[in-house]
Amino acid sequence: RYSTSYDEENTLDSIIDWPEAFKQHAQTVSKTNPFRNELSASNPFVYDVAQLSNSDKNNKNISILKEDPYLFSRDSNNRDSFASSGDELDMDHLLRKASAGKSGRSKSASELLDIVDAKRFDPDTTAPSDQILAADMEWLQNDREAYKMAWLSHRQLARSCLDLDVMSHSPGWAQTQPTDTHVVCKLNHEGGSVQLPDSDITVHIPKGHVSPGEFQEVGLRAILNPPPSLNHDLSSTVSPLIELTLSNLNTMEAILLEMKIAAEVKKDPFSQVMTEIMGFYSFNKEGPFEKLHNCYIYKDTIQVKLTDLSHVMYIVVAVQANPVQSLATSVWEYIHRNLSIGIYGPKYIHPSFTAVFTVFGHNYIPEKLTVCDIKKGGKSMPPVVFNLWGKHTFLLDKPQDLSVSLISCDPDFEVKVEEQSKEIKEGQLKAGEVVNQQFPFSVLGTGEMHLFTFLVQIKVPNNNLVTQFPITTPDPAPKLSGMTSKPNRLQKRKEIKSAPFLLIPTVKYPKFQDKTLNITSYGVALKTVFRQNKIDYLLEYFKGDTIAFLGEDKVKAIGQTKIKEWYVGVVRRKIGLVHCKNVKVILKEQAIDITDSVLPTRNLLEQIALPFKKLTYIYSLVLSTVSERVYNWKALADVLGYSHMSLDDFSEVPADKESERVAYVVKKLKEDCHANRPRRQFLYELIVALLKLDCQGLVARLTQDTVLLTSAVKLGKCWRELAERLARLTKQQIEAYEVPHRDRSGEVALEMMWKPAYDFLYTWGAHYGDSYRDVLQDLQSALDKMKNPLTKQWRELTGALILVNCMEILRANAFPKKEED
């Protein structure tokens, strides 16, 4: 559960003390519970469990409450904590009193693996966690059953494993996490907004909603399955069922609920008359639901005004057709209906794991999903919480049967043949319910585990492809060696999971400085090189010219006919490649005349970005990537020449978040460049601006994406030869990439051949992780070795290699040195 408050809660005045009650309860359980010896010691209501013999010491695992019965009521402000869920609080504290032969309790796989990850991140401090139970618990003092239920609500579906060795081989099956997200905020007279994390669902509390001195505690939760009564032929829910709780009904102002919806009424007049999108509310989860009259819709966003308030309310949005005049058999005929897909899996992959394909009838795709019908080895498993790996939204014309397939793009992994395709029935889509389909993956052979990419395909009964998209798995599980025997050395978590919002501060970017490059390595040309047919990015020079080198790394690329090794150099203020065998490397002190090699940082930046004038890109992908990874819209606007922009410019667009303001600036650049074609190039100017902000990681990402896309477009049907060279794909594997793009004749049209080519290159590039320079170099080498090298005419890939090799010298010279903290 996520919770936050503007006011500190009062701490407990008294301590719950039931050690004797626990002892009596355990004696009863030992006689009636057949699974007692396999239970985890993490449950404070079952202790003295999992008694394991030790060859050296005859000690037993005992409950943490037996060692410290006041654990759950102690003031948590006096100690640091890892997170907020009931079994993840302050592990160091829980185990501090355990002796060498005793373990305070078994830890979940998520905790242990997060601890391994945390070795790469060691923050100085962590925020203090809330108590496991709410602070106002005096009513629990003399009611053990109520206390037990309160504790269990924080450990819903929680499981632990005693056998850490087994767990290390199958970490996806031992995760202990909350089952859903529930945010609670306490607001005063000033009001505010409460947003459900990782969603577009927000409650706005106006100023003056409650009297000065009073408070309103707002709870917000999204229930994935909508009410059945609102899903039939002429009605379809387009939002999750929202549970809204209020602590104070002595209010003076209404509140607003705002969220995205998964449908839009078609623009034709008949659909506009016959169909209406409306909100419904009820004081009971099961209904009945009544229509809300104060609803305002703008594109895919609805805002509902709530005036008739209750302590607990349930709100949902549905689109309905007129039942009297409608000529259609389904409301879907009047709307553009979106379905959302979530692909879920374990936090880490292992030799055998399950990926879960989930269909939602709304836009809310939770970051974690509880699946209750998991089977492993033919046996039913307890409910498991899976993590979101990726999501996708697509338009479906009408409710119909869908065929779902998951295809591994990596020869090291496979989906069982009988499990490769699953069906989703038309009735399930009409009902609006969440539909899960499980796909078991397994590794082939005994090779080393690694992340990989698989393709998700959705087809209709006539075998026509509706949509497809790639998903990249997380990394394999880190080894847990040494972790179980050293509980007192656990490291701090790299995130605080109790925070309801991820607050990204406005970043202050360094200021770009236009000054002369400080170059330390030079060479002297040993021969004169001039080409009758000029080749982009290859330098021409006279014998004896002094050439400045912009780095020590060499680039492998094709020249006129052969593949050679090159330095990235500068001569007469022009940047390009010079053949290593044509120059003699000298020190700076040995250089006689370096006048022609002097280059300012602005000139360097503008030249290395030149390939982006000819690279192909997907605008929506560039827009989303930049808006998510630039955290200061004003800094971006300034380097793009929009220094006159202010917050007033966003008054006509919904730009409450920093990412939306960044997106607005990028769209402004796109419009201006489009209006001044061909003098201005959008992608080129954007890359130059990002380099001026020192966003080199973002530039590297965009470089790889655009190079892979352009290569796919340029290759056409020749991508098959490249696939054989790069990944040694078989004919059957190549056909698997092409099958989704075949037309009715069973062939891939020439103009569509770039699609399987891009699918392959995207999958291949994912294996490199963040090693973008290796991706570009290996792609260059493979293209150069083809029978008819594409790179003899298309040299932008060579230009991209020059760019990534010059980033280091650009950063060292164009930006002031950052003082270490």
C-alpha angles and dihedrals in degrees: 000000000000117000139168137172138191091215127053113247121235114259122239115284093203138030124237110236117186107141092132092049090052091051093053091045092053092053090055093046092051089064100041106034112080091189095052095113092055098049123111121248090231093091111090090203095058115048137160086050134138093033104193124191118233122204092217103032132025095220128139136220106249135187120272088233091058090058094038114013092178094058097109096049101042118115105264094202090081094066140040121251141201102219144325110263116107097252098040102059118124100327090184090058094046093054099037094098096042115111124228092268096045131071116206089218142321116275126226121247092246091058096048094046092046087053090055089050091049090067086081093052125043112171117195095235141010128212115255113258128233117252118273091246126038114275095240098072104132088117088063095055097096100021111082094178092055090048091051092051092047090052093046092052087064091049100044111162090355118158134175135195128225095190101073092176092060090043092055089059094048109025095156091071099055107056121141110199141133115278099224143004120260120173123197124186131179113216131186133206092298092066124206143180130288117201127190105236117256092011145089092238114116136166116208116206110195124221110270093028088132130022120269109277094027128099138214119210109204123197122192129188134162118220108204100210112066124218111282093222091070096050117079138105095299099032134052130175114231101185137047119264105267119213110204120186126190127188098196124050094175091100136150102191133049121242130229128227115200128185145144119263130210100229143054127197113245116255098238114108095240094056091045091055098040099045136056134182110216143164125242131197139191138174089224128059092229094047151187092221125209128202120260113221101195101072125137121192128196115177104302097348127089127193117199122196112214116202104151098067131189136177089255124025134173119208130183135168122226137175114225136185123219103269094205103048101025116122093183125095092218137028086229088078090069100045145055100240122200125201122197124216124203122190111205134185144146120304089250129023122237136180092287122024142146127240115202121214109204129187120205126191090211140046098258110102109175121220090232130035130193113220116193104183100061116147126194125180090355092302128109114248129210115261113293130204112224130195125235111254099176144332140214137186125207140172119249118194097206140353108275141141113289129203115213124198132180114201122189112228091196121078090214093066134049143180114228109264093235090050099046095096129042132180130231113196127227091237092058091055092048090051090055091223125149109260122202126195120183125216117190115214126194135182120245118228125347100292124137116284118249139161116272142178129246131188123237115207128185120193137177124230095274087060092250113148113245098182142331135192138172125246125198117208124226121257122282118267117280116240115268097208113146095006100102096053097050107054093153092063096059112141127228120268118258092226137035107229094194093071110106094203132039101227111201109192121221105268121227107221122208118257117252113238121206105213140131116286117251101226120184103177127064141169137202119227112242095195142017116260122193124154126211089211108044116230120207116245095010113112126228120209147159126249108271096026115143110234122195116219118221094202144352097246119100127224123219112214142139119268121192093315112342137056110250142170117254141188120222103238147163127229125165088357092299121122122216147109127302122193110252092225092055096062138058113219114232137173123258090251090057094054111106103191120017097162093109091050097055110116131174120223093245091057091048092051094048094048099047090051093056095100089068090069088072105028121108117236142177106237097207091052092049091047095051094043094051096042091052096047105038110078103185118058093185093056091051092047092051096053090046091055097257096114089137092067118110138173088273089071089067095057093099096047131056099253107149094136128064090237091057091052091049088050090052091054091049091049089050090054091048092052094048093048092047090052092051101044131183094013093063127045117202101208094043094052092045093052092048089052093049091050089052087057091049091242092150096150090055092046090051090052093050091045093055094044095050095042092052092047094047091047090053091051093047095046100054110166091353088078088090091065090048091050090055091051098043102039105006091238118187123232090257092052091049090051090051089062092049100045095081091054100047119118127221091284089060095248134107110242114238092241089052096049091097090071099067087038091056092044089056096044092047091052093044093049092051090068090066095060108195095347093110093157091058090048092055095043095048091047090050092051093048093049091047091055096053119113091252104023111222089202093068088078103017107062102164091101088058088051090052090054089053089051096054091044091054098049094090096054091043092055093045093054107029100050132054118252111268115229114233116242 
